[in-house]
Amino acid sequence: MKFLVQIYLKGLYYFIVDKNFRKFFYLTMLYGLSLKRKSNSININGNKLKVLDFKSFVWQFYEIYFKGYYTFETLNSGPVIIDCGSNIGLSLLNFKSQYKNSKIYAFEADKNVFDVLNENIKNNHLENVNLFNQAVWVKNEKISFLPDGVDGGRIEGGLDTTNQVDAIDFNEFLKGFNKVDFLKMDIEGAETSVIPHIKEGLSKVDNLFVEFHSFDGQDQAFDKIVTTLTDCGFRFYIDNVVFKNHPFMNKKAKNNIDLQLNIFAYKI
């Protein structure tokens, strides 16, 4: 009973004091129960945003605006921000609301999602935003890609030529910068290859967000992420996304993912 009261009061507290939680609550009531993927437009903080899927958008809003996943501090009035896995651009709107003069480089591999991203950036007149319809990877090549049309498209590897995208050697890309104030990496599993590959370039990065994915039947490779970040002088906070009751008994993966973590890495 005490636990239930605490949860209820905590939600009530945020509803009263936090406008973003109230907005999230409103969006959840309006769109959260929608079972179908719908393409439509939503007004968010004075910006008109084309949305591919309401459920996905609601949880993006929760993480970006209420939880503040990408909120960071810097003394640089025009920080360099690199966003790998930009989806429809809600993260970019948030970055620009924090730092109007920021210089943003945004990657989105899914062509259909990229077209919506490009439309959203143009319609909201965001300046100094460079968009790349490429997958972030360890070499420059064509690589097979499995799209889901929303926010879960990922590199498949192998020799499948039915659906390929252009991939970029991200380590080579980072060589063009002296400093990166914020690097966001949400690339649906490719991070276990890319993060060790860019170890040298991470010396330029002050703040790093990584969404770590572990797919059922594959090596988890979480140690590669932790070792690389530790060697590069990062401290980090980890937030678990996939919660399970009785994890020793419940070993089934949800949507083929048996572990998903949000990693917030920073230098002091």
BAFI-3210 file (N, C-alpha, C; in Angstrom, 3 decimals, decimal comma, padded with zeros to 6 digits):
// residues 268
n [1|2|3|4|5|6|7|8|9|10|11|12|13|14|15|16|17|18|19|20|21|22|23|24|25|26|27|28|29|30|31|32|33|34|35|36|37|38|39|40|41|42|43|44|45|46|47|48|49|50|51|52|53|54|55|56|57|58|59|60|61|62|63|64|65|66|67|68|69|70|71|72|73|74|75|76|77|78|79|80|81|82|83|84|85|86|87|88|89|90|91|92|93|94|95|96|97|98|99|100|101|102|103|104|105|106|107|108|109|110|111|112|113|114|115|116|117|118|119|120|121|122|123|124|125|126|127|128|129|130|131|132|133|134|135|136|137|138|139|140|141|142|143|144|145|146|147|148|149|150|151|152|153|154|155|156|157|158|159|160|161|162|163|164|165|166|167|168|169|170|171|172|173|174|175|176|177|178|179|180|181|182|183|184|185|186|187|188|189|190|191|192|193|194|195|196|197|198|199|200|201|202|203|204|205|206|207|208|209|210|211|212|213|214|215|216|217|218|219|220|221|222|223|224|225|226|227|228|229|230|231|232|233|234|235|236|237|238|239|240|241|242|243|244|245|246|247|248|249|250|251|252|253|254|255|256|257|258|259|260|261|262|263|264|265|266|267|268]
n.u [000,834|001,923|003,856|002,243|000,902|003,075|003,850|001,539|001,379|003,759|003,372|001,225|002,477|004,388|002,592|001,473|003,656|005,267|005,269|005,896|005,404|002,656|001,981|002,866|001,114|-001,293|-000,803|-000,584|-003,171|-004,507|-003,275|-001,938|-003,189|-003,643|-003,785|-002,935|-000,518|-000,134|000,165|000,609|000,254|001,601|001,469|004,094|005,351|005,213|006,165|005,501|005,142|005,632|004,472|005,198|004,309|002,129|002,362|005,118|006,044|004,933|006,384|008,937|008,698|008,308|010,800|012,613|011,686|010,316|011,865|014,318|016,545|018,471|019,360|021,857|024,819|026,951|029,681|030,007|028,589|027,784|027,474|028,783|026,885|026,234|024,014|023,128|020,936|018,437|015,742|012,503|013,150|012,574|014,413|016,247|014,833|014,664|017,380|017,915|016,229|017,560|020,121|020,327|022,189|023,572|025,510|024,494|024,772|023,166|022,158|020,258|019,258|017,105|015,309|012,601|011,905|013,854|013,030|010,791|012,026|013,649|011,650|010,460|012,534|012,888|010,317|010,189|012,167|014,837|018,134|021,599|021,663|022,680|021,856|022,079|021,479|022,350|023,772|025,355|028,489|031,291|032,796|033,017|030,532|028,060|025,375|023,290|020,008|017,433|014,407|011,822|009,993|009,385|010,903|012,783|014,517|017,356|020,847|021,610|023,681|025,591|024,891|022,603|020,945|018,570|017,567|019,391|021,548|023,475|026,436|028,538|031,925|032,286|034,327|036,137|034,553|034,443|036,981|036,949|036,381|037,325|036,294|033,498|030,531|028,226|027,277|024,984|023,855|021,837|021,438|020,404|021,689|024,054|025,841|027,582|029,589|030,397|031,116|033,584|035,127|035,395|037,042|039,387|038,422|036,623|037,908|037,466|034,930|032,570|030,092|028,090|025,495|024,279|022,220|021,924|021,611|020,686|020,382|018,364|019,890|022,316|025,741|026,072|027,868|028,174|030,330|032,211|031,333|031,432|034,163|035,431|034,382|035,261|038,057|038,351|037,987|035,427|032,760|029,755|026,173|023,576|020,522|017,940|015,950|014,363|012,333|011,941|010,022|011,009|013,551|015,330|013,672|012,052|013,166|012,678|012,938|011,807|010,314|012,518|014,604|016,619|017,866|018,023|019,555|019,953|022,656|024,411|027,067|029,837|032,345|034,334]
n.v [-001,197|001,260|001,617|001,916|004,270|006,042|005,959|006,963|009,531|010,590|010,719|012,522|014,746|015,405|015,998|018,339|020,144|020,027|020,997|019,540|016,915|017,068|017,556|015,178|013,401|014,288|013,722|010,961|010,196|011,035|009,798|007,480|004,988|004,189|001,713|001,505|002,419|005,689|008,396|011,727|015,188|017,028|019,582|020,823|022,567|024,974|024,143|022,539|019,212|016,460|013,208|009,762|007,572|007,368|006,189|005,675|008,288|009,478|008,241|009,021|011,761|011,658|010,691|012,606|015,215|015,190|013,391|014,370|013,361|014,248|016,642|018,925|020,576|023,217|025,465|026,499|028,559|027,922|024,987|021,867|019,284|015,917|013,731|010,547|008,533|009,997|009,896|011,260|013,820|015,009|015,084|016,893|019,286|019,655|019,950|022,373|024,048|024,199|025,187|027,587|028,400|026,154|023,725|021,208|017,818|015,339|011,970|009,607|006,497|005,136|005,553|006,399|007,402|009,341|011,158|012,290|013,415|015,338|016,977|017,924|019,437|021,453|022,640|023,747|025,551|025,223|026,145|025,641|022,842|019,803|017,207|013,680|010,980|008,298|005,287|004,960|003,582|001,212|001,363|002,737|001,831|-000,070|-001,425|-004,026|-003,408|-003,402|-002,090|-000,669|001,202|003,051|003,578|001,642|000,579|-001,252|-002,061|-004,971|-006,450|-008,988|-010,365|-009,557|-007,980|-006,772|-004,662|-002,106|000,329|003,383|003,366|004,951|005,467|006,108|006,860|008,113|010,297|011,682|012,708|015,155|017,047|019,162|019,237|017,762|018,540|017,181|013,884|011,771|008,462|006,300|003,606|001,116|-001,420|-001,473|-000,067|-001,592|-002,302|000,140|001,920|000,846|001,136|003,888|004,738|006,330|008,787|009,465|010,907|013,514|014,050|015,384|014,815|011,933|010,012|006,768|004,341|001,179|-002,042|-005,402|-008,262|-011,132|-014,285|-013,402|-012,373|-010,443|-008,323|-006,110|-005,542|-004,481|-001,896|-000,759|-001,079|000,470|003,070|003,496|003,389|005,708|007,695|008,355|008,808|007,160|006,880|004,521|003,529|001,257|-000,058|-002,225|-003,900|-006,629|-008,947|-011,533|-012,318|-014,507|-016,549|-015,596|-015,419|-014,701|-012,788|-009,515|-008,364|-009,355|-008,331|-008,691|-007,168|-003,753|-000,699|002,641|004,675|007,142|009,017|010,906|013,451|014,592]
n.w [000,000|000,835|-001,135|-003,442|-002,821|-002,792|-005,502|-006,717|-005,555|-006,438|-009,203|-009,219|-008,123|-010,144|-012,150|-011,234|-010,981|-013,272|-016,528|-018,804|-018,057|-017,749|-020,410|-021,542|-020,279|-021,394|-024,127|-023,960|-023,184|-025,432|-027,635|-026,847|-026,650|-029,163|-031,605|-034,144|-036,578|-037,467|-039,711|-039,108|-038,090|-035,330|-032,909|-031,083|-028,502|-029,948|-032,396|-035,485|-036,137|-038,183|-037,708|-037,591|-036,143|-033,502|-030,900|-030,660|-030,848|-028,525|-026,442|-027,104|-026,601|-023,838|-022,932|-023,967|-023,322|-020,772|-019,104|-019,799|-021,254|-023,109|-022,194|-021,436|-020,142|-021,172|-021,683|-024,109|-026,434|-028,944|-029,357|-030,659|-031,883|-032,396|-033,785|-033,894|-035,375|-035,729|-036,199|-036,518|-035,812|-033,329|-031,248|-032,284|-032,338|-029,601|-028,900|-030,236|-028,844|-026,459|-027,151|-029,261|-031,159|-031,779|-033,617|-035,594|-036,522|-038,122|-038,355|-040,164|-041,129|-042,348|-045,229|-045,656|-043,136|-042,957|-044,918|-043,709|-041,478|-042,769|-043,843|-041,482|-040,345|-042,260|-042,277|-039,761|-039,801|-038,888|-038,279|-039,236|-039,226|-040,285|-042,366|-042,826|-044,834|-043,971|-042,602|-039,487|-039,072|-039,232|-041,477|-044,815|-046,869|-048,745|-047,020|-045,715|-044,531|-042,143|-042,142|-040,014|-040,390|-038,458|-035,712|-035,260|-037,134|-038,336|-038,883|-040,681|-041,727|-043,469|-046,772|-048,009|-050,564|-051,031|-049,566|-049,067|-047,538|-047,526|-045,716|-043,280|-042,336|-039,158|-037,508|-039,199|-039,870|-037,431|-037,290|-038,448|-036,559|-033,840|-031,328|-029,711|-028,308|-027,561|-028,110|-029,482|-029,636|-031,036|-032,443|-032,776|-032,050|-033,533|-032,087|-030,520|-032,197|-033,286|-031,158|-029,907|-032,206|-032,568|-030,563|-030,369|-031,316|-029,333|-027,434|-027,989|-027,220|-024,989|-023,742|-023,853|-025,111|-025,182|-026,535|-025,625|-027,045|-026,710|-028,494|-028,753|-028,787|-029,736|-029,060|-026,102|-025,619|-023,978|-022,430|-024,168|-024,590|-021,991|-021,315|-023,301|-022,800|-020,181|-020,508|-021,963|-020,171|-019,259|-016,931|-015,953|-015,994|-015,740|-017,108|-016,946|-019,509|-020,272|-018,247|-016,022|-014,166|-011,955|-013,296|-013,546|-014,121|-016,139|-019,065|-021,607|-024,587|-025,382|-028,230|-029,539|-028,081|-025,325|-023,461|-022,795|-022,505|-021,331|-021,602|-020,000|-020,482|-019,344|-018,931|-016,245]
ca.u [000,000|002,813|004,477|001,228|000,672|004,236|003,777|000,429|001,728|004,844|002,748|000,444|003,446|004,906|001,494|001,262|004,810|006,045|004,421|006,188|004,686|001,241|001,886|002,986|-000,156|-002,276|-000,498|-000,892|-004,626|-004,990|-002,709|-001,199|-003,911|-003,826|-003,177|-002,486|000,455|-000,770|000,994|-000,149|001,063|001,354|002,118|004,868|006,107|005,250|006,685|004,626|005,975|005,000|004,718|004,941|003,630|001,787|002,910|006,549|006,242|004,599|007,479|010,061|008,446|008,531|012,233|013,379|011,243|010,067|013,037|015,486|017,670|019,497|019,647|023,249|025,385|028,228|030,002|030,068|027,297|027,451|028,037|028,694|026,056|026,099|022,860|023,107|019,615|017,646|014,327|011,734|013,732|012,172|015,637|016,883|014,064|015,054|018,727|017,840|015,589|018,593|021,211|019,853|023,312|024,286|025,769|024,016|024,983|022,161|022,149|019,098|019,507|015,852|014,974|011,255|011,970|014,691|012,226|009,972|012,993|014,010|010,466|010,275|013,582|012,586|009,076|010,395|013,206|016,001|019,364|022,826|021,372|023,138|021,210|022,741|020,705|023,364|023,912|026,635|029,074|032,739|033,453|032,190|030,086|026,642|025,130|021,879|019,312|016,065|013,606|010,508|009,114|009,118|012,113|013,582|015,291|018,723|021,782|021,521|024,915|025,376|024,976|021,283|020,985|017,203|017,336|020,685|021,706|024,856|027,006|029,691|032,922|032,047|035,620|036,645|033,723|034,824|038,276|036,709|036,011|038,257|035,553|032,070|029,942|027,252|027,115|023,882|023,960|020,711|021,597|019,729|022,564|025,351|026,729|028,595|030,694|030,832|031,764|035,022|035,775|035,658|037,696|040,295|037,625|035,868|038,664|036,941|033,517|032,337|028,885|027,740|024,337|024,245|021,156|022,520|020,642|021,152|019,394|018,271|020,666|023,590|026,584|025,591|028,947|028,102|031,680|032,915|030,910|031,937|035,627|035,804|034,048|036,152|039,398|038,334|037,848|034,043|031,930|028,454|024,950|022,873|019,090|017,425|014,712|013,572|012,156|011,358|009,836|011,570|014,399|015,935|012,647|011,546|014,335|012,233|013,219|010,658|010,656|013,854|015,590|016,607|018,414|018,148|020,027|020,337|023,943|024,733|028,503|030,280|033,672|034,349]
ca.v [000,000|002,421|001,765|002,432|005,669|006,797|006,060|007,858|010,892|011,045|011,105|013,728|015,826|015,813|016,583|019,695|021,052|019,889|021,158|018,477|015,719|017,294|017,360|013,736|012,813|014,651|012,962|009,558|010,050|011,301|008,923|006,339|003,723|003,917|000,442|001,583|003,427|006,740|009,538|012,944|016,292|017,411|020,818|020,636|023,756|025,949|023,533|021,560|018,044|015,302|012,029|008,507|006,622|008,111|005,550|005,932|009,701|009,767|007,824|009,909|012,999|011,343|010,579|013,791|016,446|015,021|012,799|015,208|012,497|014,926|017,947|018,958|021,904|023,534|026,884|026,850|029,100|027,261|023,643|020,882|018,144|014,882|012,904|009,333|007,949|011,191|009,600|012,327|015,113|015,583|015,352|018,083|020,422|019,820|020,520|023,769|024,819|024,408|025,993|028,072|028,530|024,879|023,173|019,836|016,862|014,325|010,797|008,720|005,544|004,734|006,589|006,928|008,215|010,493|012,132|012,991|014,228|016,477|017,835|018,582|020,438|022,571|023,310|024,495|026,543|025,033|026,512|024,930|021,418|019,053|015,894|012,642|009,744|007,248|004,521|005,124|002,240|001,135|001,555|003,283|000,727|-000,378|-002,467|-004,392|-002,676|-003,881|-000,970|-000,989|002,293|003,955|003,982|000,477|000,037|-001,535|-002,739|-006,424|-007,090|-010,055|-010,069|-009,268|-006,775|-006,320|-003,371|-001,634|001,766|003,854|003,431|005,839|005,181|007,201|007,307|009,081|011,488|012,410|013,363|016,505|017,914|019,309|018,976|017,463|018,804|016,127|012,830|010,854|007,281|005,369|002,975|-000,188|-002,587|-001,234|000,623|-002,498|-002,262|001,514|002,550|000,504|001,619|005,327|004,977|007,469|009,997|009,781|011,874|014,837|014,113|015,711|014,134|010,860|009,168|005,549|003,375|-000,143|-003,094|-006,783|-009,038|-012,537|-015,204|-012,804|-011,964|-009,176|-007,364|-004,925|-005,291|-003,640|-000,514|-000,329|-000,988|001,617|004,321|003,615|003,710|007,068|008,647|008,692|008,232|006,985|006,468|003,574|003,397|000,048|000,174|-003,460|-004,393|-007,963|-009,612|-012,895|-012,428|-015,834|-017,423|-014,963|-015,152|-014,411|-011,456|-008,765|-007,816|-009,875|-007,618|-009,206|-006,136|-002,432|000,232|003,994|004,976|008,563|009,083|012,288|013,663|015,573]
ca.w [000,000|000,904|-002,446|-004,358|-002,461|-003,246|-006,957|-007,037|-005,156|-007,302|-010,460|-008,963|-007,925|-011,440|-012,911|-010,731|-011,082|-014,504|-017,710|-019,764|-017,628|-018,096|-021,846|-021,772|-019,845|-022,409|-025,336|-023,680|-023,230|-026,783|-028,663|-026,313|-026,798|-030,579|-031,981|-035,521|-036,927|-038,242|-040,052|-038,878|-037,564|-033,939|-032,483|-029,862|-028,075|-031,024|-033,613|-036,120|-036,389|-038,803|-036,881|-038,288|-035,269|-032,294|-029,698|-030,644|-030,577|-027,124|-025,574|-027,392|-025,858|-022,424|-022,663|-024,347|-022,665|-019,336|-018,461|-020,101|-021,591|-023,898|-021,605|-020,978|-019,914|-021,786|-021,720|-025,519|-026,874|-030,200|-029,226|-031,739|-031,477|-033,423|-033,433|-034,709|-035,184|-035,416|-036,393|-037,175|-035,482|-032,048|-030,489|-032,839|-031,816|-028,207|-028,877|-030,656|-027,774|-025,449|-027,692|-030,556|-032,087|-031,898|-034,945|-035,454|-037,606|-037,788|-039,222|-040,147|-042,212|-042,994|-046,220|-045,430|-041,920|-043,281|-045,665|-042,718|-040,733|-043,614|-043,916|-040,180|-040,155|-043,155|-041,884|-038,520|-040,093|-038,030|-038,967|-038,854|-039,052|-041,452|-042,350|-043,612|-044,986|-043,923|-041,369|-038,786|-039,109|-039,049|-042,768|-045,879|-047,707|-048,788|-046,032|-045,656|-043,484|-041,897|-041,642|-039,462|-040,760|-037,335|-034,988|-034,895|-038,234|-037,911|-039,772|-040,602|-042,154|-044,436|-048,197|-048,541|-051,390|-051,304|-048,921|-048,614|-047,301|-047,469|-044,367|-043,181|-041,308|-038,222|-036,974|-040,173|-039,756|-036,216|-037,480|-038,922|-035,433|-032,731|-030,098|-029,828|-026,995|-027,237|-029,109|-029,195|-030,482|-030,938|-033,754|-032,778|-031,965|-034,177|-031,138|-029,980|-033,153|-033,563|-029,991|-029,863|-033,427|-032,474|-029,275|-030,489|-031,486|-028,121|-026,638|-028,330|-026,835|-023,578|-023,264|-024,782|-024,807|-025,986|-026,260|-025,829|-027,359|-026,724|-029,228|-028,378|-029,608|-030,121|-027,942|-025,566|-025,930|-023,135|-021,927|-025,134|-024,346|-020,688|-021,377|-024,134|-022,115|-019,029|-021,010|-022,499|-019,078|-018,966|-015,882|-016,572|-015,290|-016,601|-016,869|-017,588|-020,248|-020,294|-016,882|-015,909|-012,879|-011,942|-014,487|-013,685|-014,685|-017,353|-019,903|-022,963|-025,106|-025,874|-029,547|-029,839|-027,267|-023,955|-022,587|-023,411|-021,493|-021,706|-020,970|-019,982|-020,193|-019,276|-018,376|-015,158]
c.u [000,880|003,443|003,494|000,945|001,824|004,201|002,698|000,806|002,842|004,300|001,952|001,355|003,962|003,820|001,296|002,409|005,503|005,129|004,658|005,527|003,197|001,025|001,974|001,685|-001,238|-002,059|-000,836|-002,388|-005,147|-004,540|-002,157|-001,870|-004,151|-003,074|-002,588|-001,419|-000,215|000,221|000,148|000,795|000,618|002,083|002,792|005,684|006,287|005,800|005,680|005,474|005,149|005,426|004,355|004,116|003,393|002,417|004,400|006,823|005,992|005,761|008,764|009,908|008,734|010,016|012,974|012,996|010,982|011,299|014,319|016,717|018,796|019,780|021,064|023,706|026,723|028,426|030,080|028,686|026,846|027,988|027,846|027,960|025,960|025,032|022,800|021,821|018,613|016,151|013,623|012,191|013,304|013,390|016,306|016,154|014,461|016,453|018,700|017,146|016,579|019,648|020,862|020,962|024,123|024,454|025,502|024,293|024,147|022,131|020,857|019,187|018,256|015,386|013,605|011,221|012,778|013,901|011,339|010,852|013,338|012,857|010,273|011,305|013,304|011,365|009,238|011,602|014,407|017,267|020,565|022,553|021,731|022,616|021,930|021,859|021,681|023,295|025,289|027,252|030,592|033,509|032,469|031,808|028,567|026,413|023,634|021,244|017,886|015,245|012,342|009,519|008,833|010,430|013,031|014,356|016,743|019,531|021,681|022,840|024,625|025,396|023,624|021,311|019,595|016,913|018,646|020,689|023,188|025,289|028,279|030,628|032,881|033,336|036,246|035,856|034,145|036,152|038,118|036,373|037,138|037,599|034,092|031,469|028,961|027,156|026,003|023,956|022,831|020,615|021,269|020,672|023,935|026,336|027,821|029,792|031,273|031,595|033,239|035,788|036,162|036,372|038,615|039,510|036,861|036,623|038,160|035,550|033,390|031,172|028,433|026,522|024,355|023,036|021,694|021,421|021,334|020,063|019,493|019,077|021,996|024,413|026,131|026,598|028,870|029,479|032,481|032,600|031,561|033,452|036,072|035,554|034,961|037,560|039,485|038,058|036,433|033,596|030,550|027,375|024,166|021,431|018,577|016,082|013,795|013,499|011,480|011,137|010,380|012,499|015,093|014,955|012,155|012,720|013,973|012,558|011,926|011,062|012,096|014,963|015,518|017,245|018,533|018,465|020,243|021,591|024,237|026,196|028,989|031,661|033,612|035,697]
c.v [001,263|002,700|002,384|003,908|006,543|007,010|007,054|009,307|011,460|011,510|012,385|014,937|016,334|016,478|018,044|020,627|021,041|019,943|020,050|017,166|015,865|017,094|015,886|013,026|013,068|013,825|011,481|009,311|010,173|010,248|007,592|005,000|003,361|002,645|000,482|002,667|004,450|007,864|010,796|014,020|016,645|018,716|020,605|021,896|024,766|025,429|022,524|020,395|016,948|014,051|010,776|007,538|007,295|007,508|005,834|007,382|010,039|009,407|008,581|011,219|012,794|011,356|011,904|015,009|016,275|014,477|013,589|014,422|013,251|016,337|017,941|020,400|022,041|025,040|027,402|027,324|028,501|025,850|022,786|019,654|017,186|013,901|011,722|008,560|009,030|010,987|010,787|013,722|015,742|015,919|016,631|019,349|020,715|020,432|022,009|024,639|025,094|025,404|026,395|028,093|027,246|024,482|021,674|019,040|015,634|013,218|010,005|007,809|005,191|005,846|007,200|007,822|009,477|011,574|012,944|013,909|015,498|017,475|018,604|019,676|021,671|023,347|024,140|025,430|026,448|025,309|025,753|023,479|020,704|017,629|014,925|011,392|008,574|006,511|004,774|003,736|002,325|001,251|002,185|002,155|000,733|-001,534|-002,758|-003,824|-003,188|-002,728|-001,478|000,146|003,288|004,369|002,819|-000,141|-000,173|-002,224|-004,239|-007,106|-008,166|-009,551|-009,774|-007,936|-006,201|-004,966|-002,892|-000,117|002,107|003,941|004,268|005,357|006,340|007,715|008,347|010,384|012,332|013,141|014,800|017,494|017,976|018,975|018,699|017,619|017,725|015,169|011,896|009,682|006,305|004,654|001,484|-001,387|-002,383|-000,568|-000,290|-002,626|-000,858|002,122|002,137|001,061|003,089|005,694|006,194|008,782|010,398|010,729|013,298|015,083|014,389|014,935|013,135|010,103|007,975|004,718|001,994|-001,183|-004,453|-007,639|-010,517|-013,408|-014,657|-012,484|-010,604|-008,048|-006,077|-004,542|-004,397|-002,167|000,012|-000,131|000,236|002,928|004,558|004,021|005,156|008,124|009,091|008,087|008,087|006,557|005,593|003,428|002,191|000,329|-001,034|-004,024|-005,758|-008,313|-011,038|-013,129|-013,768|-016,828|-016,898|-014,524|-014,827|-012,973|-010,809|-008,067|-008,150|-009,173|-008,123|-008,246|-004,843|-001,430|001,614|004,347|006,463|008,697|010,522|012,351|014,776|016,291]
c.w [000,000|-000,451|-003,442|-004,096|-002,957|-004,756|-007,368|-006,736|-006,030|-008,644|-010,316|-008,805|-009,270|-012,284|-012,520|-011,112|-012,441|-015,732|-018,741|-019,360|-017,950|-019,585|-022,206|-021,400|-020,893|-023,683|-025,166|-023,768|-024,663|-027,785|-028,145|-026,498|-028,253|-030,970|-033,390|-035,683|-037,843|-038,507|-039,926|-038,348|-036,157|-033,669|-031,135|-029,590|-029,208|-032,330|-034,155|-036,604|-037,049|-038,055|-037,666|-037,459|-033,924|-031,041|-029,559|-030,278|-029,109|-026,213|-025,868|-026,619|-024,374|-022,095|-022,892|-023,525|-021,177|-018,614|-018,738|-020,485|-022,298|-023,398|-021,045|-020,824|-020,635|-021,746|-023,154|-025,980|-028,203|-030,227|-030,477|-031,204|-032,648|-032,956|-034,390|-034,411|-034,819|-035,549|-037,055|-036,756|-034,175|-031,194|-030,976|-032,396|-030,371|-028,088|-029,224|-029,605|-026,638|-025,927|-029,132|-031,590|-032,237|-033,361|-034,860|-036,724|-037,270|-038,829|-039,043|-041,369|-043,004|-043,933|-045,970|-044,197|-042,190|-044,020|-044,721|-041,872|-041,508|-043,704|-042,614|-039,935|-041,017|-042,676|-040,618|-038,594|-039,136|-038,837|-038,408|-038,464|-040,353|-041,364|-043,287|-043,636|-045,107|-042,584|-040,777|-038,604|-038,989|-040,363|-043,748|-046,829|-047,820|-047,824|-045,940|-044,397|-043,380|-041,326|-040,949|-039,713|-039,656|-036,675|-034,658|-036,028|-037,835|-039,000|-039,561|-040,932|-043,190|-045,862|-048,822|-049,298|-051,650|-050,677|-048,312|-048,434|-047,353|-046,013|-044,400|-042,081|-040,317|-037,588|-037,902|-040,089|-038,558|-036,360|-037,957|-037,819|-034,410|-031,405|-030,438|-028,438|-026,578|-028,410|-028,650|-030,162|-030,167|-032,274|-033,716|-032,882|-032,584|-033,233|-030,593|-030,924|-033,278|-032,388|-029,867|-031,065|-033,324|-031,176|-029,318|-030,563|-030,251|-027,194|-026,873|-027,754|-025,335|-022,980|-024,316|-024,261|-025,748|-025,566|-026,639|-026,030|-027,339|-027,360|-028,875|-029,342|-030,088|-028,877|-027,433|-025,761|-025,119|-022,606|-022,867|-024,908|-023,067|-020,729|-022,166|-023,411|-020,912|-019,459|-021,507|-021,432|-018,770|-017,639|-016,481|-015,588|-016,253|-016,147|-017,644|-018,240|-020,191|-018,875|-016,904|-014,445|-013,003|-013,140|-014,644|-014,288|-016,033|-018,225|-021,346|-023,348|-025,593|-027,159|-029,927|-029,065|-025,832|-022,959|-023,375|-022,315|-022,107|-020,904|-021,136|-019,549|-020,279|-018,652|-017,328|-015,134]
res [m|k|f|l|v|q|i|y|l|k|g|l|y|y|f|i|v|d|k|n|f|r|k|f|f|y|l|t|m|l|y|g|l|s|l|k|r|k|s|n|s|i|n|i|n|g|n|k|l|k|v|l|d|f|k|s|f|v|w|q|f|y|e|i|y|f|k|g|y|y|t|f|e|t|l|n|s|g|p|v|i|i|d|c|g|s|n|i|g|l|s|l|l|n|f|k|s|q|y|k|n|s|k|i|y|a|f|e|a|d|k|n|v|f|d|v|l|n|e|n|i|k|n|n|h|l|e|n|v|n|l|f|n|q|a|v|w|v|k|n|e|k|i|s|f|l|p|d|g|v|d|g|g|r|i|e|g|g|l|d|t|t|n|q|v|d|a|i|d|f|n|e|f|l|k|g|f|n|k|v|d|f|l|k|m|d|i|e|g|a|e|t|s|v|i|p|h|i|k|e|g|l|s|k|v|d|n|l|f|v|e|f|h|s|f|d|g|q|d|q|a|f|d|k|i|v|t|t|l|t|d|c|g|f|r|f|y|i|d|n|v|v|f|k|n|h|p|f|m|n|k|k|a|k|n|n|i|d|l|q|l|n|i|f|a|y|k|i]
***
